Amino acid sequence: MTNEEFLSNFGIAFPELGEAPDERVLYFYKLAQNSMSASVWAKQYEEGILNLVAHMLTMKYGINGNGVPIVDVPQEVTSKTVGKLSKGMGSRNSDKYAGSGDYALTVYGRRYWELLMLIKPTGMLVNGFGGFGCAGTFT
């Protein structure tokens, strides 16, 4: 996909990030291309790379792609007690995105993580070598 095609698709998929300069979006597109293989991602490649770029852009430049970075993990109250005062905090869907790192912090990162879990190769390792080739961002 050319840079122009990517920018067009990105604008269609994420109009809320339209304030981000094209050169900034293309910078993260280049980084994302280095992290993903089209042959491994197959049909999920385009959606995966769009979401990865949106996630990286949002993490670095905020929810409109042109502002303040996301530095805090948003949390919500999960439990509270009145007697002897107690309060529990947690993140929504924490079990679903366990192990996803900062991908859980944006809607784009969560979608990328879901797609990654679809394509993540599995197989038996023999003497430390697997029978499946992979090139993607795996944790």
Secondary structure, 3 states (H helix, E strand, C coil): CCHHHHHHHHHHHCHHHCCCCHHHHHHHHHHHHHHCCHHHHHHHHHHHHHHHHHHHHHHHHCCCCCCCCCCCCCCEEEEEECCCCEEEEECCCCCCCCCCHHHHHCHHHHHHHHHHHHHCCCCCEECCEECCCCCCCCC
